[in-house]
Amino acid sequence: MRPFLLAILLLIAAAAPAQTLPPDLIHAGYNWDVARKQRLPISKEEAELPAIILRDFTSIEYYYDKSRKDMRLFATEHRIVRVNSSDGIERFNKIVVPVLETGAPVDIKARTISPRGEVHEVKAADMKELKDQEGGRGFRVFAVDGVEKGSEVEYFYTRERRFNHFGSEVLQTDIAARDVVFELISPEALTFEAHVYNGPAVTVDTTMTGHRALRLALKSVPGVRDEAFANVPAQRMRVEYKLAYIASKGQVRQFTWADASQFLYRNMTELGKDDVKAVAKVLAAAKLPTSGPLPERIMAAENYVKLNFNLEEGANPALSQVVATHNAPEAGFTHLLAAIYRTLGIDYEVVVTSGREAAPFDGSFDTWNYLDHFALYFPATGQYLAPGRPEYRYGMLPADWTAGSGLFIKGVKLGNIESAVGKVKEIPALTAEQSPQNIDATVTFSPDLSSSTVQLRQTLGGYPALQIQPFWALIPEAKRTEIMQQLQKGVVADATNFQKMTVQNVERGVSPLEKPFIIEGQLDSPSLLDKAGPRYLFKIGTLLGPQTELYQKEERQFDVENDNNRRYLRTIRFDVPAGYTVRNLNDLNVDVKAGADAAKPDYDFHSSYVQQGQTVTVTVDENYRQIRWPKADFEAFRAVVNASANWNKVVLVLDKKS
């Protein structure tokens, strides 16, 4: 959404090509320590790391260009990195510089200092420019020669950025860093505000005459490591900033949530003459119901649009073009569906939010950087809809848009004038019961106990179903059998001799909340039952499918954060072979809980069995009912996860009766 939004902001300055960097930038002529010939000292512990950043300097400067009479934005970045291993060399022997498509210049210098104190400077003219491996535009990649273990790689550059009233800088990576500095410089007429997440606050720097400056300086920033059940990118230290005041406008705060609400509502609901004709054309073709239950009317409109229009982020968002081409970006889908619902008299609110994966929406800091994704909220039903996500249906939003906040915008009328008001509110996550991933397996042993046959039924609803259900109709017929077999092998890894394979609820546009994806069939497993001397070993635990294990030795870094709430219900039946008994049926009984309410805990793993004659029925119920859990009580959460992993290893011992 952001490119569409920022392209039409009234105060955005046009990014015209520049031939040279302005000589009066604050950091014009920036340089490294020319006299330094030796590497910076590091500790013994730091020398054991693949790499360590010894200086990490970032300066963002908003610059008024008097000749062009507009604002421009420049960034100066300086890094010094000690590389101690082959992995460190591989990571830092290239410099990746984002550049404008206008070809705006980059002033760059690089050098290496070897363990022997040999300094090798690589000037920009001599750098080898490599092709962007992703094949995209907007990056220049330079190779740095002469890097060896123990070397320092040092480089700095100043480049022009696309002008923006909002911005974000990540100050922490998986590499430990020292001497980390961030600063934001602007003319005195512009006052910026910044908020640091997962770190200390910025301070106002009063030493720059004629400018305003915000600054954050840290002696060290630890590296972050990957961690299961954690949203690591969002936990990194970062700074968000925005233009808050303009001198000519006094103490009127700029770009508030109220401003965003009116701007977005206007752009998502206003219709010109061509737009009205386009919407009428869609309604005539769709023949949508004008009466009946409200959810059915909402879903009918959504289904028609998502089955007849294609998501293309580069497409023109104007409704006349959307209807003419049947291609639309996320904003275009939102505009079209909003117009349809309004024409049908269905009340809605426009919701704008960001994903939890990197920068969760923070209502306390009104940067429009958070206005990434559109949703519609229907007050009469309390349900949401993701207009620009063709695979989702009414009642579901992408999981990382939920369990956080968003800006809810609704239209209001003041006499004959239509306006909008916005309010920051929570977007709830779906319940665990709405995202089931269930298994029903009946195991039959061959008479000679040499193999096993499994009648296997998997039921995927909610988020698990989204991995396959919306795309099934698009899969070529010749590939479907292979995919069905792969899905069943996800439970029985060595499955062979597939028979009677069927799928249900795979028609286009079906909602996984109403009709889960179901696959079932019969298969053989050569190794589910193993002979061990006079007894047999039944690896019943493997019928849960692969399980996550949480056996980390390091201290927990972050709170637990799940992608979504979910439930796993497994039922396994088998007949004890004639002439045999099961020695350790009690190993099937497990009960582990986390949460204050014992009757309905936040997380739990419960398994039990019932035996009637030779038939044993096992039920395994595992639930994750909360998105977040504090790291202070991590052991309770880990116990539930590991209960599942441990059950996965359960083997029943079948002894021959004496």
N, C-alpha and C positions, 0 to 999 in steps of 0.2 A: 504494500500500500504506500509506503513512504515515498518512492520516486514519483508516483502520481500526485501525492499531496504536496510535496515540496516544489514540484514543477510549476504549480500554479499559486504559490504563496505570493502575495502582493509585493512584499519587500525583498524578495530574492533578487540579487543582482545577476545579470547575464554573465556567463563565463566566456569571455572573449579570449582568443589565443594571445598568449604573451610571448615575446621574443626573448626577454631577459628578466631576471628577478629584480625587483625594485632595489636600488642601492641603499635606501633609507629604512629597510626593515631592521627591527631591533637586532636580529642575529645575522644581518648581512656581514659577510667576512668572518663568520664563525669558523673556528679552527680548533684542532686538538692541541695538546701540549707538544709543541714542536721540539722542545729540548729533550723530551723523554726518549731514552734509548733502551731502557730495560723494562721488563714486564712488571706489572703491579704485583705486590706480594699477595699470596693466598695461604690459607691454613692447610695443615695436613689433611683435615677432613674434606676441605673444598677440593683438594687435588685428587681425591678419590671419586669425585663426581664426573660424569661424562663431559660436562661443561658448566661454567658459572659466568654469569653476567656481572662485570665489575663496574660498569657505568651504564645507566639506562636513563637517558635524558630526552624528554619530549616537550617541545614548546609549540603552542598553537597561537598564532598571531592573526587577529582581525585587523586588516590594514585598509585605510582609506586611500585610494589611488586618486590623487588630485587631477591627473591628466585625463583619466577616464570618468572621474566624478562618480565612482561607485565603490562599494566595499569588495575586498578580496580576502581570501583566507590562505595562509601559508603555514607550513609545519616544518620545524627543524628537529631532526632526531639524531641522536648520537649514541652508539653502542660500543662497548669494549667487552669482548667475550674471550675467556680462556677456554680452550678446547683441550681436554685431557684424554680423549679416546677417539677411536675410529667413528663411533656414533656421533660424538660431538663435532668432529670434522665434517662429516656428511651433512650435518644439520646447519652448520654455519659457514661453509665455504661458498655460499651463494648469498647475494643480497637481493631481496625482493622489494621493489619500490612501486607502490601504487601511483599511477599517473593519470592525468586527465586525458580524455580522448582528443582534446584540442591540440595535444602535443606540447603543452606548457612545459618549460624546461625544468630540469632537475640538476641542482648543483651538488655533486657527490664527490667524495674522496674516500679512499680506503687504503689501509696498510696492514701488514702483519709484522709482528715482532717475534722472532724465533727464540727458543730456549737459550740460544747462544748470544742473544742480544742483537741479532741481525735484523735491521729494519728494511722492509721492502714495501715501498709505496706504489700503489696502483692508482694512476690518475684515471679520471673518467674517460678520457680519450683512448686510453689503452685497455679499458675493461671490455671483456667479451660479453656482448649482450646475447643472452640465450632466449630461445622461444619459450613462451609461457606453456608449460606442460599441459595445462588444462585447455589450451587452444583458445582461450578467451582474450578479451582486450582489457586494458586498464592496468596492466602490470609490466614493469621492465625488470628483468632478472639478469643480474651481473654475476659472473664467476670471479672468485678471488683465488688466485694461484699462490702456491708456496705455503700452504697451510699444513703443519705437521703437529704431531702430539706435543702438547705443552706450549703451542703457539698462542699468541693473542691475535684475534681478528678485531680490528678497530675500523669503524666507518661512521661517517655522518653525511647527512644530506639535507637540503632545504628544497621543498617542492610546493607547488600550488595545489590546493585542494578545491573541490567544488564548494562554493559558498553555501553555508547552512547556518541557520540560527540556533541549531541544537547539535550536540555532538557527544561522543562517548569514547573513552580511551581505556583499554585494558592495561592494568599496571602489574599484573601477576600472571606468570605462566608456570609450566612444570619445571622450569629452570630457576634455581635460586639466583637472586640478584642482590647487588650492593649498590649504594649511591643511586637510588631511584628518585628522579625528579620529574615532576609535571608542572607546567606553568601555562597559563592562559593570559594573553596580552590583548588589550583592545584600546581603541581611542577613548579619551576621557568621556566622550558623549555617550558611550555604550557601557552599560553595567551588566556584566554576566554574573550568574550564580552557578555554583557547582556543588554537587553532592557526591561524597565518596562512599562507596559500598564496600563493606568488609575491610575497612581501614580507617585511619584518622581523617579529620576534616581538613579541607584546604584552608589556607590563611590568606589575608589580603596583603600583598607585597606593595609597600609604599615607597620603594626606592626608585621606581621608574618614573621620572619626571615626564609629564605630558601624556601619560598612559595610565590605564588601570591594569592591575595584574593580580591574578590568583595563583597561589603556589603551594605545592606539596612536596616536601623533601623527606626521604626516608633513608636511614643508614642501611637497612637491609629489608628484603622481602623474601620470605621462604618460598620455595617451589611447592606447587600443589601436585599431588599424585592422584591417579585414577582411583576411584573407590566405588565398590558395588553399592547399589541402592542410595546413590547420592547424585545430586545435580551439580557436578563439579564446575562446569563453565560458569554457572550463576553464582558460585561461591568465590570466584576469583575477585581480587581487589580491582575495582574499576571506578572511574569517575564519569559522571554524567553532568553535562553543562548546558546552559540555555541563556539566551538574551532575555534579561528580566526587565530592564528599564532603558529608555531612550531619553536623553536630556531634553530634547525639544518637546517631549510629551509629559514632562513633569514626573510626578510620582504615580503615574498610572502603570500598573504592572502589565507587561506585554505577554502575549501568547499564553493566556491562562486556560484552564479547563473550560471556562465559560466561552472564551473566544473559539477554542477548538470545537466546542459543541455546536455553536452557530455555524461555523465554517463548514464542518463536516455534514451537518444535517442539510444545509443548503445544497451542497454538492451531491448528496446522496438522494435528495428528494425533488429538487426543482426539475421541471420539465419544460423544455422549449417546444415550439410547434412541431418540429421534426421528431422530438422525443415522444410527444403525445401520439403522433401517427404510428411510430414504431411500436409503442406499447399496445395500441389498439390492434395492430397487425398480429402481435403475439397472442393476444386474448382471443381474437377471431379464430386463429389456428388451434389454440389449446382447448377451447370449449370447456373451460373450467366450471365446476359446480358453483352456483351462487347461493346455495342453501345447504343445509345438512350440518352434521357435527363439525365444529370449528377445526379440530385437528386434521380431519380428512380434507377439508378445503385448503388448509395450509400445505399439507403434504402433496396434494394434487398439483398445485402451482410449482412447488419445489421440484417435483419429479419431472414435470414437463420441461422446465428450464434446464435442469441438469442432464436430461437425456437428449436434449436437442441443441445445446450450446457447448462449445469447447473452451476449456480454460487455457488462455494464452496470455502470459503476463505482458508481453510486448504489444498486445492488441490495443486498438483505440478504445477508450472507455465510453465514448459518446454513444448513447443508446441507439441513435440512428445507424451508426456503424456496427454496433454489436448485433442488431437485428439483421442488418444487411449481410454481414459476414458470418454470423453465428459463432464468432470468436470474441472472447472478452477476458480482461484481467479480473482479479478478485474484486476490484472496485466496480467494474462493469456489471458483474453478477449481482452485487449488492444493490446497485442502482436499479437494475431491471426488476429484481424480485420485490424491492421496496415499492416500486411504481405499481406493480401488479397487485400487491396486497392493499395498497392505498386505494386503488381503483375498485377493488372488491370490498372495501370497507372493513378490512381486517386491521385492528390496531396493533402496532409494534413499536419497539424502541430500537434504535441503532446502537450497537455495542462495539466499541473499539478497544483493543487490548494488545498486549505483546505476549510472546510465548515465555514459558518458565525456563526454557532450556538455556538462555544466556542472560537475559535482562528482564526479570519479572516486573510487571507493571507496578509502579509505586505511586499511589495517589497523592502522597505528601509532597512530591516534587514534580511540578507541572511542566516537564519537558515533553514536547510532542514526539520525541524520539521513541516513546512508548506506543505511539499510535500506528501499529503495524497491521493488525488483522481485524476484519469486519465480521460481526455476527448480528443476527436479529433476535430480539427477545420479544415474546408474546405474553403480555401481562395477564391476559385472560386464562392462559393455560399454564403459565410459569415455565414454559419450555423455550429452548434455544434452537437456532438453525445457523449453519455455517454456509452462507451463500456461495462463496467461491471455492468450496471444496467438494468436487463432484462425487467423491466416494462416501461422503457423510450424508446422513438423512436427519430429518426433524427429530429433535430430542438429544442429538449428539453434537458436540464440538470436539475438535482435536484436543486430546487429553492435556497438552501443555498450555492450552488456553484456559483451563479450568483450575480450580483450587487456588485462585488468585483474584486480583481485582481487574476491573475494566471501567471504561467511561460509558455510562448508560445515557443516551441522548433521546429525548422525546420532544415532539413538536408541541408548541403552545400557541394559542391565538390571543392577541391583544387587540380587540376590536377587529378591524379588517386586516391587521398585520399578523403574519405568521412568523414565529421565531422558534427558538429551541432552548431548552435548558438541559444541562448535563449534571450527572451525579456519579461519583465513584462508588461502586458497589462490588460485592463479592460475586464471583461466578462459581457456582458449586460444582463439585466433581460428581460424576455418576456413582451410584452405590456399587458395592462389590457384587451384589446379586444381578446387576445389569450387565456385567461383563463376565459371564461364566465360561469356563474352559473345562468341560466335563468329559469323563471317560466311562463307558460302560463296556466291560469285557467279560465274556464267558469263555473259560478255558476248558478244553476237553483233551484228555491225554489219550494217545493211541493205546490199544489193548496191550501191546508189548512195551509201552512206556518209552518208546524210542523217539517220539516227537509229540508236539502239542499243536492243537488247532485252536485259534482264537476267533471268536465272533466279536468284532470290535466296532463300537459306535462312538464317534467323537461329536460333541456339540459345542460349537463356538458361537458365543453371542457378544454383543457390544464390541469393545475394542479388539479382542482376539479375532473376531470375524472379519474385521476390516483388512486383514492381511491377504484375504483370498476372496471373500464373497462378492465385493463390488466388481471384481475383475474376471469372474468365472465365465461370464457370457462372452468375453473378448478372447478367451483362450481357444486356440484352434482345437478342433475335435481330436486330431491326432495326438495332441499333447496331454489331453485330460487324463487318460489312463495313467500315464507316467506321474502326473502331479498327484493323483489320488493315492498311488502307491507310496510316493514320498511322504505324504501326510500321515499315512498309516505307519510308515517306518519311523516317524517321529515318536511313536509309542513303542513299537516292537521293531527294534533296529535291524534284526536279522530276518525279517518277514520274507516269506516266499509263497509261491503258489496262491496268488490273490484270486479270489472268486467273489461273485455276487456284489461287486463294488457299485455303490450308488451314492449320489449326493442329493440333498434337498435344499430348497429355498435359495436357488441360484439365479432366479430371474432378475433382469436388470431393474434397478431402483428399489429393491426390497430393503427394508430397514432391519438391521441385525438386533435392534431392540424388540421388534415384534416377531421376527422370524429368524431364529439363529441358523447359521450354516451347519448342516449335519452331513457327516460322511460315515458310511458304515460298509462293512464287508467281512468276508471270511479270509483268513490267512493262516499259514503254517509257520511255526517257529522251531527250528532245529535245536536251539540251545536253551529254551526256557526251562527245560527239565534235563538235568544232568545226572548220570549214574555215578555213584561214589561207593564202590564196594557193594555191600548188600543193600545199601539205602539209595534214595534218590534225593536230589536237591532241586527244589522248585523256587526259581528266582522271581518270586512274585513282586518284589519291590520294583523291578525294572518296568513293570506295567504302568508306573506313574509317568514314564518318559524321563528324559534328562532333567536333573534338578540343580538349581544354583546352590553352591556351598559358601558359607561365610566363616572361613577359618583363618581370617587375617590375623597376623601377629602384631602388626603396627597399631599404635593407638589410633582410635577413630578420629578422623579430622572433622567431619561434618555431620549434621543431623541427617537422619534417614529421610529420603524423599522418593516416593514411588511415582512411576509414570501415571498410574491410574489404580483405582480400587479394583479388586478382582476376587473371583471365587473359583476354586477347583473342587469339584465333587466327583469322586471316582467310586465306582462300584465294580467289584471283581468277584466272579463266582467260579467255583471249581468243585468237582467231585473228587474226594479222596479215593484213589484207586483201591479196588477190592483187595483185601488182604494186607492193607497198609494202614498205619496211623501216622498222624502228624505230631512230631515230638514237641514243637515249640510254637503252637498257635498263639500263645500269650505274647509273643514278640510283635503281634499285629496290633496290640492295644497300646496306643500312645495318646497322651493328652497334654498339650503345651499351649499356654495362653500368655498374652501380653495385654495389659490394659486394666483400668480400675474396676470395670464392670465384669465380674466373673460370668454372669449370665450371657452377656454379649460383648466379649472382649474386642479390642481394636484389631488384634491379630490372633489367630489360633490355628492349631493343627490337631485334629482329633481323628483317630482311627479306631475301629473296633470290628469284631466279627461275630457272626451267629452261625452255629452249626446245627443243621437238622438232618439227622441220619448221616449220610456220607457227603451231603452238600454243605459247603462252607461259603457264606456270603460275607464279603469284606466291604466296609464303607470307610472311605477316607475323605474327610471334609476339611479343606484348608481355606482360610479367609484372610484377606487384607483389606480392612475397612477404613483405614485412614491413610491419607497421602503422606503425612509427615509424622515423624517420631523423634524425640530429642536424643541426641547422642549420649547424654548423661545416663540414659536408661537403655543404651544400645544392646546390652546383653540379653534383655528380655526379647527384643525383636530378633536378635540373632538366634536365640533358642528356637523360635518358631520356624525360621528359615532352615536351620540345620535339622530340625525334626523331620522335615520333608526330605532333606538330603540323606539323612540316616535311614529313613524308611525305604528309600530307593535302593538301599543295600540289603534289605531284609531277604533272607533265604529260608524257606521252610524245609525242614528235614523230614522226609517220609521214610519211616522205619517199617520193615516187614514184620507183621505180627508173628509172635513166636508160637 
